[in-house]
Amino acid sequence: MTDALTFGLLVPCKNGAAYLPRLLATARTQTRPFDEIWLFDDGSEDNSSEVAACLGAKVLRVERSLGPSAARNRLIAACSCDWLHFHDADDTMEPRYLERVAREAQPGTDLVICDMPWVEEETGRTENHWTYDGAALARHPAAYLLVNTIGGINGLYRRSALTAIGGFDESLRFWEDLELNLRLSARGSRAAVVNEDLVTAYRRRGSYSNSNLGEVWRVKLLLMEKLRPTADDHLRTTIATEAETIADRFAVLGLWRDVPAALDLARRAGGDPPTTRHPGLRLLKPFLPDAWSFRLQHALRKKLAR
């Protein structure tokens, strides 16, 4: 069945010339080759377009950046393949990536996910490792997706499913993959999981997302806020927990003005922030605003960590 299907590799790229030879080398070594390889040059200031073209990719280019979501939508429109795999210019894939995930591209499935390590580029150290539970994802898709990141590089998508929901939300520069996957799940799309490390994401200190962490977490709060009014009990509990986790992230970044909004969402989703086992804080919580209790909790945690 899958032998008759076509598969496209789509690379949104801005200033990725230094990394493209590595990525496209892993594309050329696929045991099942991609039928089309496209790169969207999103206003690069380097020679990304020329490097990609020399290495065999079809290239689309704009002079002024449109953002990651628009780049992906332009790639969807350009590629004619049945199934699409998005891959960032600075990441890699294993030689068996497409051969392995293509087996799961069956009728009734719109998304195939594989496991993924996140590696620190400078040191080679694995910072995180994402592995997925297909049964848990099927039981509570939205709640599972909020907690278990599906990155831009470890999904294979049915093209017709993406076009049916209008592609990526072009207003987003962060969490555009999460938002897309939430809409797919709301539509009833089924995801298949391959528990093998078939792609690798590399993280660098100067990356765009690492330089804008406050905005990263504000966008995720906004997505959860949109989910809350129609959420069932399981999803509301997940939203409350995740909102409090984001409050912690704001605190670590010193973004105390953002903490109240995160705690407010946690409470409106049914939580009782801040969650604590400290007996003194539990006694004080009824008499203090959430933000005060949270700040006290954060200070205690820092003291204990010394």
DAQUI-V466474 format. One record per residue. N is the residue number from 1. PSI is psi in radians with two decimals (999 if undefined). OMEGA is omega in whole degrees, 0 to 359 (NA if undefined). BURIAL is + if it has 24 or more other ideal C-beta (glycine too) atoms within 12 Angstrom, else -. Layout:
<<N & PSI & OMEGA & BURIAL> <N & PSI & OMEGA & BURIAL>>
This chain:
<<1 & -0.86 & 184 & -> <2 & -0.26 & 179 & +> <3 & -0.49 & 181 & -> <4 & -0.17 & 182 & -> <5 & 2.74 & 176 & +> <6 & 2.61 & 187 & +> <7 & 2.29 & 181 & +> <8 & 2.47 & 173 & +> <9 & 2.15 & 184 & +> <10 & 2.17 & 186 & +> <11 & 1.79 & 170 & +> <12 & 2.38 & 191 & +> <13 & 2.37 & 168 & +> <14 & 2.04 & 180 & +> <15 & 0.83 & 182 & +> <16 & 0.29 & 186 & +> <17 & -0.64 & 183 & +> <18 & -0.41 & 185 & -> <19 & -0.35 & 185 & +> <20 & -0.68 & 178 & +> <21 & -0.67 & 179 & -> <22 & -0.84 & 180 & +> <23 & -0.87 & 186 & +> <24 & -0.38 & 171 & +> <25 & -0.70 & 178 & -> <26 & -0.45 & 175 & +> <27 & -0.67 & 181 & +> <28 & -0.43 & 182 & -> <29 & 0.17 & 179 & -> <30 & 2.32 & 178 & +> <31 & -0.40 & 168 & -> <32 & 1.88 & 187 & +> <33 & 2.62 & 170 & -> <34 & 2.52 & 179 & +> <35 & -0.54 & 177 & +> <36 & 2.53 & 174 & +> <37 & 2.10 & 182 & +> <38 & 2.52 & 172 & +> <39 & 2.35 & 174 & +> <40 & 1.98 & 179 & +> <41 & 1.86 & 187 & +> <42 & 1.14 & 177 & +> <43 & 0.65 & 181 & +> <44 & 2.61 & 175 & +> <45 & 0.01 & 175 & -> <46 & -2.89 & 183 & -> <47 & 0.72 & 180 & -> <48 & -0.78 & 182 & +> <49 & -0.81 & 182 & +> <50 & -0.74 & 179 & -> <51 & -0.82 & 182 & +> <52 & -0.76 & 180 & +> <53 & -0.73 & 179 & -> <54 & -0.48 & 181 & -> <55 & 0.18 & 171 & +> <56 & 0.07 & 180 & -> <57 & 2.61 & 169 & +> <58 & 2.40 & 191 & +> <59 & 2.31 & 167 & +> <60 & 2.51 & 183 & +> <61 & 2.46 & 169 & +> <62 & 2.67 & 183 & -> <63 & -0.59 & 181 & -> <64 & 2.36 & 186 & -> <65 & 2.35 & 177 & -> <66 & -0.28 & 182 & +> <67 & 2.84 & 188 & +> <68 & -0.64 & 181 & +> <69 & -0.79 & 178 & +> <70 & -0.68 & 178 & +> <71 & -0.79 & 180 & +> <72 & -0.69 & 179 & +> <73 & -0.65 & 177 & +> <74 & -0.62 & 178 & +> <75 & -0.71 & 177 & +> <76 & -0.77 & 182 & +> <77 & -0.57 & 184 & -> <78 & -0.60 & 187 & +> <79 & 2.42 & 183 & +> <80 & 0.07 & 187 & -> <81 & 2.78 & 180 & +> <82 & -0.63 & 183 & +> <83 & 2.49 & 187 & +> <84 & 2.35 & 176 & +> <85 & 2.09 & 177 & +> <86 & 2.39 & 180 & +> <87 & 2.23 & 179 & +> <88 & 2.63 & 186 & +> <89 & -0.49 & 186 & +> <90 & 0.20 & 179 & +> <91 & 3.09 & 185 & +> <92 & 2.96 & 176 & +> <93 & 2.67 & 178 & +> <94 & 2.69 & 181 & +> <95 & -0.52 & 182 & -> <96 & 0.17 & 184 & -> <97 & -1.07 & 187 & +> <98 & -0.70 & 178 & +> <99 & -0.74 & 185 & +> <100 & -0.81 & 184 & +> <101 & -0.46 & 180 & +> <102 & -0.48 & 178 & +> <103 & -0.48 & 183 & +> <104 & 0.01 & 180 & +> <105 & 1.21 & 187 & +> <106 & 2.82 & 174 & -> <107 & 2.39 & 181 & -> <108 & -0.14 & 178 & -> <109 & 2.34 & 179 & +> <110 & -0.23 & 184 & +> <111 & 2.34 & 175 & +> <112 & 2.17 & 183 & +> <113 & 2.47 & 172 & +> <114 & 2.85 & 177 & +> <115 & 2.83 & 188 & +> <116 & 2.14 & 169 & +> <117 & 2.55 & 172 & +> <118 & 2.09 & 188 & +> <119 & 2.38 & 175 & +> <120 & 2.08 & 186 & -> <121 & -0.77 & 187 & +> <122 & -0.64 & 187 & -> <123 & -0.32 & 185 & -> <124 & 0.10 & 181 & -> <125 & 2.38 & 177 & -> <126 & 2.00 & 181 & -> <127 & -0.60 & 183 & -> <128 & 2.82 & 178 & -> <129 & 2.04 & 181 & -> <130 & 2.12 & 173 & +> <131 & 2.62 & 195 & +> <132 & 2.56 & 178 & +> <133 & 1.82 & 184 & -> <134 & -0.65 & 180 & +> <135 & -0.74 & 179 & -> <136 & -0.67 & 177 & -> <137 & -0.71 & 180 & +> <138 & -0.60 & 182 & -> <139 & -0.82 & 185 & -> <140 & 1.30 & 189 & -> <141 & -0.91 & 186 & +> <142 & -0.78 & 179 & +> <143 & -0.71 & 181 & +> <144 & -0.73 & 183 & +> <145 & -0.57 & 179 & +> <146 & -0.56 & 185 & +> <147 & -0.58 & 186 & +> <148 & 1.76 & 185 & +> <149 & 2.21 & 167 & +> <150 & 1.90 & 186 & +> <151 & 3.10 & 180 & +> <152 & -0.17 & 188 & +> <153 & -0.05 & 183 & +> <154 & 0.48 & 175 & +> <155 & 2.53 & 172 & +> <156 & 2.14 & 190 & +> <157 & 2.43 & 170 & +> <158 & 2.17 & 184 & +> <159 & -0.73 & 183 & +> <160 & -0.53 & 178 & -> <161 & -0.67 & 179 & +> <162 & -0.76 & 181 & +> <163 & -0.53 & 180 & -> <164 & -0.52 & 180 & -> <165 & 0.11 & 176 & +> <166 & 0.27 & 177 & -> <167 & -2.68 & 184 & +> <168 & 2.63 & 176 & +> <169 & 1.93 & 187 & +> <170 & -0.09 & 175 & -> <171 & -0.19 & 185 & -> <172 & 2.37 & 172 & +> <173 & -0.11 & 174 & +> <174 & 2.63 & 178 & +> <175 & 0.40 & 178 & +> <176 & -0.51 & 178 & +> <177 & -0.75 & 177 & +> <178 & -0.83 & 182 & +> <179 & -0.73 & 177 & +> <180 & -0.80 & 182 & +> <181 & -0.56 & 176 & +> <182 & -0.72 & 178 & +> <183 & -0.66 & 176 & +> <184 & -0.76 & 181 & +> <185 & -0.66 & 178 & +> <186 & -0.49 & 179 & -> <187 & -0.19 & 181 & -> <188 & 0.24 & 180 & -> <189 & 2.47 & 179 & +> <190 & 2.41 & 178 & +> <191 & 2.42 & 173 & +> <192 & 2.56 & 183 & +> <193 & 2.31 & 173 & +> <194 & 1.93 & 184 & +> <195 & 1.14 & 175 & -> <196 & 2.52 & 176 & +> <197 & 1.69 & 185 & +> <198 & -0.19 & 175 & +> <199 & 2.77 & 177 & +> <200 & 2.23 & 175 & +> <201 & 2.33 & 179 & +> <202 & 2.36 & 180 & +> <203 & 2.39 & 178 & +> <204 & 2.57 & 185 & -> <205 & -0.60 & 184 & -> <206 & 0.21 & 183 & -> <207 & 2.81 & 184 & +> <208 & -0.78 & 182 & -> <209 & -0.70 & 179 & +> <210 & -0.41 & 179 & -> <211 & -0.11 & 183 & -> <212 & 0.79 & 187 & -> <213 & -0.59 & 177 & -> <214 & -0.81 & 180 & +> <215 & -0.61 & 177 & -> <216 & -0.84 & 184 & +> <217 & -0.51 & 175 & +> <218 & -0.69 & 180 & +> <219 & -0.71 & 179 & +> <220 & -0.69 & 175 & +> <221 & -0.75 & 180 & +> <222 & -0.74 & 179 & +> <223 & -0.71 & 180 & +> <224 & -0.62 & 177 & +> <225 & -0.67 & 179 & +> <226 & -0.52 & 179 & +> <227 & -0.54 & 192 & +> <228 & -0.78 & 186 & +> <229 & -0.55 & 182 & -> <230 & 0.19 & 184 & -> <231 & 2.51 & 172 & +> <232 & 3.13 & 186 & -> <233 & -0.71 & 182 & -> <234 & -0.77 & 180 & -> <235 & -0.66 & 178 & +> <236 & -0.72 & 178 & +> <237 & -0.73 & 179 & +> <238 & -0.74 & 179 & +> <239 & -0.77 & 180 & +> <240 & -0.78 & 181 & +> <241 & -0.78 & 181 & +> <242 & -0.64 & 179 & +> <243 & -0.68 & 177 & +> <244 & -0.62 & 175 & +> <245 & -0.71 & 178 & +> <246 & -0.64 & 174 & +> <247 & -0.73 & 177 & +> <248 & -0.73 & 181 & +> <249 & -0.71 & 176 & +> <250 & -0.76 & 181 & +> <251 & -0.76 & 179 & +> <252 & -0.62 & 180 & -> <253 & -0.10 & 183 & +> <254 & 0.30 & 182 & -> <255 & 1.16 & 187 & +> <256 & -0.43 & 178 & -> <257 & -0.39 & 180 & -> <258 & -0.28 & 184 & +> <259 & -0.80 & 182 & +> <260 & -0.66 & 180 & +> <261 & -0.69 & 179 & +> <262 & -0.75 & 179 & +> <263 & -0.62 & 179 & +> <264 & -0.74 & 178 & +> <265 & -0.72 & 179 & +> <266 & -0.77 & 181 & +> <267 & -0.74 & 181 & +> <268 & -0.35 & 176 & +> <269 & 0.06 & 176 & +> <270 & 0.05 & 179 & -> <271 & 3.08 & 179 & +> <272 & 1.19 & 186 & -> <273 & 2.69 & 354 & +> <274 & 2.46 & 176 & +> <275 & 2.20 & 183 & +> <276 & 2.61 & 173 & +> <277 & 0.04 & 181 & -> <278 & 2.13 & 186 & -> <279 & -0.65 & 180 & -> <280 & -0.76 & 179 & -> <281 & -0.65 & 180 & +> <282 & -0.58 & 177 & -> <283 & -0.63 & 183 & -> <284 & -0.46 & 187 & -> <285 & -0.76 & 182 & +> <286 & -0.29 & 186 & -> <287 & -0.06 & 183 & -> <288 & 2.57 & 171 & -> <289 & 2.68 & 182 & -> <290 & -0.77 & 184 & +> <291 & -0.62 & 179 & +> <292 & -0.81 & 178 & -> <293 & -0.72 & 182 & +> <294 & -0.76 & 180 & +> <295 & -0.70 & 177 & +> <296 & -0.75 & 178 & +> <297 & -0.75 & 181 & +> <298 & -0.74 & 180 & +> <299 & -0.70 & 179 & -> <300 & -0.72 & 179 & -> <301 & -0.72 & 178 & -> <302 & -0.68 & 180 & -> <303 & -0.73 & 181 & -> <304 & -0.48 & 182 & -> <305 & -0.24 & 181 & -> <306 & 999 & NA & ->>
